[in-house]
Amino acid sequence: MGRAVPDSLLVLGFDNREFSAFWPVPISTFKPPLEQMGQLGMQLLLGQIQNPDRPLQGEVVKMPASLIIRKSTCRPIV
């Protein structure tokens, strides 16, 4: 389509999969704390199973995430 990354189009991935770094233009990516998210989800599920009468609450849990910057979002300096 005549577009070049990162010259005319920036690309940002999600979850920092291993292959993100190995493309001809390595892809910048957002890296969520997947292991911590899974552990917390399991704790919440087990808590609900053990206390089925406990009302579900809309708690908000914030976990730190990181941004891995690679060439897909770095424009060359002219």
FIZA-766209 format. One record per atom (N, C-alpha, C, CB): residue number from 0; residue in one letter; x, y, z. Coordinates in steps of 0.02 Angstrom, whole numbers, plus 50000, padded with zeros to 5 digits. Glycine has a CB too. Example, Ala and Ser with C-alpha at 12.3 -4.5 7.8 and 13.67 -1.06 7.14 Angstrom:
REM residues 2
0/A/50660/49716/50390 .
0/A/50615/49775/50390 .
0/A/50660/49835/50390 .
0/A/50565/49776/50452 .
1/S/50642/49888/50354 .
1/S/50684/49947/50357 .
1/S/50645/50002/50394 .
1/S/50704/49970/50286 .
REM end
This chain:
REM residues 78
0/M/50041/49940/50000 .
0/M/50000/50000/50000 .
0/M/50044/50063/50000 .
0/M/49953/50000/50060 .
1/G/50108/50055/49995 .
1/G/50152/50113/49991 .
1/G/50165/50147/50057 .
1/G/50123/50162/49944 .
2/R/50152/50115/50112 .
2/R/50165/50145/50178 .
2/R/50224/50109/50210 .
2/R/50102/50139/50224 .
3/A/50262/50147/50247 .
3/A/50321/50119/50281 .
3/A/50315/50129/50356 .
3/A/50386/50150/50253 .
4/V/50335/50077/50393 .
4/V/50335/50081/50466 .
4/V/50407/50095/50487 .
4/V/50308/50015/50499 .
5/P/50420/50144/50527 .
5/P/50376/50192/50559 .
5/P/50371/50259/50523 .
5/P/50399/50204/50628 .
6/D/50394/50264/50460 .
6/D/50394/50328/50425 .
6/D/50325/50358/50416 .
6/D/50427/50320/50358 .
7/S/50277/50318/50392 .
7/S/50210/50345/50380 .
7/S/50156/50312/50421 .
7/S/50193/50339/50307 .
8/L/50173/50260/50459 .
8/L/50124/50224/50499 .
8/L/50160/50196/50560 .
8/L/50090/50168/50458 .
9/L/50133/50210/50620 .
9/L/50161/50182/50682 .
9/L/50120/50122/50703 .
9/L/50162/50236/50738 .
10/V/50154/50071/50729 .
10/V/50120/50009/50750 .
10/V/50136/49995/50823 .
10/V/50142/49949/50705 .
11/L/50084/49981/50862 .
11/L/50092/49964/50932 .
11/L/50054/49900/50946 .
11/L/50067/50021/50979 .
12/G/50088/49850/50972 .
12/G/50057/49786/50987 .
12/G/50033/49783/51059 .
12/G/50105/49729/50973 .
13/F/50007/49725/51078 .
13/F/49983/49714/51146 .
13/F/50006/49646/51170 .
13/F/49905/49720/51149 .
14/D/50032/49641/51228 .
14/D/50050/49583/51267 .
14/D/50123/49560/51259 .
14/D/50006/49527/51249 .
15/N/50163/49594/51221 .
15/N/50235/49582/51215 .
15/N/50251/49509/51200 .
15/N/50270/49602/51278 .
16/R/50215/49480/51152 .
16/R/50229/49411/51132 .
16/R/50301/49407/51105 .
16/R/50179/49386/51077 .
17/E/50331/49348/51110 .
17/E/50402/49339/51093 .
17/E/50418/49363/51022 .
17/E/50421/49267/51100 .
18/F/50373/49351/50976 .
18/F/50387/49368/50906 .
18/F/50386/49443/50892 .
18/F/50338/49334/50862 .
19/S/50364/49484/50940 .
19/S/50361/49556/50929 .
19/S/50428/49586/50912 .
19/S/50333/49590/50991 .
20/A/50481/49559/50941 .
20/A/50548/49586/50931 .
20/A/50582/49560/50868 .
20/A/50591/49570/50990 .
21/F/50553/49510/50835 .
21/F/50589/49477/50780 .
21/F/50565/49495/50710 .
21/F/50584/49404/50789 .
22/W/50516/49539/50704 .
22/W/50493/49561/50638 .
22/W/50548/49604/50606 .
22/W/50426/49601/50643 .
23/P/50545/49613/50540 .
23/P/50595/49657/50507 .
23/P/50596/49726/50540 .
23/P/50580/49663/50432 .
24/V/50538/49751/50559 .
24/V/50534/49812/50600 .
24/V/50505/49788/50668 .
24/V/50488/49869/50566 .
25/P/50547/49782/50720 .
25/P/50522/49758/50784 .
25/P/50465/49801/50810 .
25/P/50579/49757/50836 .
26/I/50413/49769/50836 .
26/I/50351/49802/50855 .
26/I/50352/49825/50928 .
26/I/50292/49756/50843 .
27/S/50340/49890/50938 .
27/S/50330/49916/51006 .
27/S/50267/49884/51034 .
27/S/50325/49994/51007 .
28/T/50266/49873/51099 .
28/T/50209/49837/51128 .
28/T/50195/49858/51199 .
28/T/50221/49762/51125 .
29/F/50132/49851/51218 .
29/F/50109/49862/51285 .
29/F/50115/49795/51321 .
29/F/50036/49891/51287 .
30/K/50145/49793/51380 .
30/K/50156/49731/51417 .
30/K/50117/49730/51482 .
30/K/50231/49720/51430 .
31/P/50059/49697/51483 .
31/P/50021/49692/51546 .
31/P/50052/49638/51591 .
31/P/49946/49676/51532 .
32/P/50039/49640/51656 .
32/P/50066/49589/51702 .
32/P/50022/49527/51700 .
32/P/50070/49617/51773 .
33/L/50029/49487/51648 .
33/L/49983/49430/51636 .
33/L/49983/49380/51693 .
33/L/50002/49396/51572 .
34/E/50042/49364/51721 .
34/E/50044/49314/51774 .
34/E/50007/49340/51836 .
34/E/50116/49297/51792 .
35/Q/50018/49403/51854 .
35/Q/49984/49432/51912 .
35/Q/49909/49436/51899 .
35/Q/50012/49502/51927 .
36/M/49889/49452/51838 .
36/M/49818/49456/51822 .
36/M/49785/49387/51830 .
36/M/49808/49482/51750 .
37/G/49819/49334/51807 .
37/G/49793/49267/51814 .
37/G/49787/49246/51886 .
37/G/49836/49218/51776 .
38/Q/49838/49261/51926 .
38/Q/49836/49244/51997 .
38/Q/49779/49279/52033 .
38/Q/49903/49261/52030 .
39/L/49771/49343/52020 .
39/L/49717/49381/52052 .
39/L/49649/49354/52030 .
39/L/49723/49455/52036 .
40/G/49642/49340/51966 .
40/G/49579/49313/51941 .
40/G/49561/49247/51975 .
40/G/49583/49302/51865 .
41/M/49611/49205/51985 .
41/M/49599/49141/52018 .
41/M/49580/49151/52091 .
41/M/49661/49096/52014 .
42/Q/49613/49197/52125 .
42/Q/49596/49212/52195 .
42/Q/49524/49237/52200 .
42/Q/49644/49265/52224 .
43/L/49504/49281/52155 .
43/L/49436/49307/52156 .
43/L/49385/49252/52142 .
43/L/49428/49364/52105 .
44/L/49401/49209/52094 .
44/L/49356/49154/52078 .
44/L/49348/49106/52136 .
44/L/49381/49117/52015 .
45/L/49404/49086/52166 .
45/L/49401/49041/52224 .
45/L/49363/49072/52282 .
45/L/49472/49022/52246 .
46/G/49373/49137/52293 .
46/G/49337/49172/52346 .
46/G/49262/49171/52333 .
46/G/49360/49244/52351 .
47/Q/49242/49178/52271 .
47/Q/49170/49176/52254 .
47/Q/49142/49106/52262 .
47/Q/49159/49201/52183 .
48/I/49182/49055/52243 .
48/I/49160/48986/52251 .
48/I/49152/48968/52324 .
48/I/49210/48937/52217 .
49/Q/49199/48990/52366 .
49/Q/49196/48975/52437 .
49/Q/49142/49014/52474 .
49/Q/49263/48989/52469 .
50/N/49123/49071/52447 .
50/N/49071/49113/52478 .
50/N/49020/49132/52425 .
50/N/49102/49177/52511 .
51/P/48979/49084/52401 .
51/P/48933/49099/52346 .
51/P/48880/49152/52362 .
51/P/48900/49036/52325 .
52/D/48867/49163/52426 .
52/D/48817/49212/52444 .
52/D/48845/49283/52447 .
52/D/48786/49195/52511 .
53/R/48911/49288/52443 .
53/R/48943/49354/52444 .
53/R/48924/49392/52380 .
53/R/49021/49348/52451 .
54/P/48899/49451/52387 .
54/P/48881/49489/52326 .
54/P/48943/49506/52284 .
54/P/48843/49553/52345 .
55/L/48934/49503/52220 .
55/L/48988/49523/52175 .
55/L/48996/49599/52179 .
55/L/48974/49501/52101 .
56/Q/49057/49620/52185 .
56/Q/49070/49692/52191 .
56/Q/49110/49715/52131 .
56/Q/49106/49709/52257 .
57/G/49100/49776/52112 .
57/G/49135/49805/52056 .
57/G/49201/49838/52076 .
57/G/49092/49856/52021 .
58/E/49244/49799/52109 .
58/E/49309/49826/52130 .
58/E/49352/49840/52070 .
58/E/49344/49777/52178 .
59/V/49391/49892/52075 .
59/V/49439/49909/52023 .
59/V/49509/49893/52050 .
59/V/49433/49984/52001 .
60/V/49545/49853/52013 .
60/V/49613/49836/52033 .
60/V/49660/49863/51979 .
60/V/49622/49758/52042 .
61/K/49707/49903/51999 .
61/K/49756/49931/51952 .
61/K/49822/49894/51961 .
61/K/49765/50007/51961 .
62/M/49850/49873/51905 .
62/M/49913/49837/51906 .
62/M/49962/49874/51861 .
62/M/49905/49763/51884 .
63/P/50025/49875/51880 .
63/P/50074/49910/51838 .
63/P/50085/49873/51772 .
63/P/50141/49917/51875 .
64/A/50089/49911/51719 .
64/A/50104/49884/51653 .
64/A/50163/49923/51625 .
64/A/50041/49887/51605 .
65/S/50191/49899/51572 .
65/S/50248/49936/51543 .
65/S/50241/49941/51467 .
65/S/50314/49902/51561 .
66/L/50276/49988/51440 .
66/L/50278/49999/51368 .
66/L/50347/49982/51344 .
66/L/50258/50072/51350 .
67/I/50352/49934/51298 .
67/I/50415/49914/51269 .
67/I/50422/49950/51203 .
67/I/50420/49835/51261 .
68/I/50469/49997/51199 .
68/I/50476/50037/51138 .
68/I/50525/50003/51091 .
68/I/50501/50109/51156 .
69/R/50502/49992/51030 .
69/R/50545/49964/50978 .
69/R/50537/50007/50916 .
69/R/50525/49889/50962 .
70/K/50565/49985/50861 .
70/K/50569/50027/50801 .
70/K/50502/50044/50768 .
70/K/50612/49994/50751 .
71/S/50449/50008/50782 .
71/S/50385/50021/50748 .
71/S/50352/50086/50769 .
71/S/50337/49964/50761 .
72/T/50377/50117/50822 .
72/T/50350/50182/50843 .
72/T/50403/50236/50848 .
72/T/50315/50175/50910 .
73/C/50463/50221/50824 .
73/C/50517/50270/50826 .
73/C/50533/50294/50756 .
73/C/50581/50240/50859 .
74/R/50515/50356/50743 .
74/R/50530/50383/50677 .
74/R/50603/50402/50672 .
74/R/50486/50446/50663 .
75/P/50632/50391/50615 .
75/P/50703/50409/50607 .
75/P/50713/50484/50613 .
75/P/50729/50384/50540 .
76/I/50768/50504/50641 .
76/I/50785/50575/50646 .
76/I/50814/50598/50579 .
76/I/50837/50588/50705 .
77/V/50784/50651/50552 .
77/V/50806/50676/50486 .
77/V/50850/50736/50493 .
77/V/50746/50693/50442 .
REM end
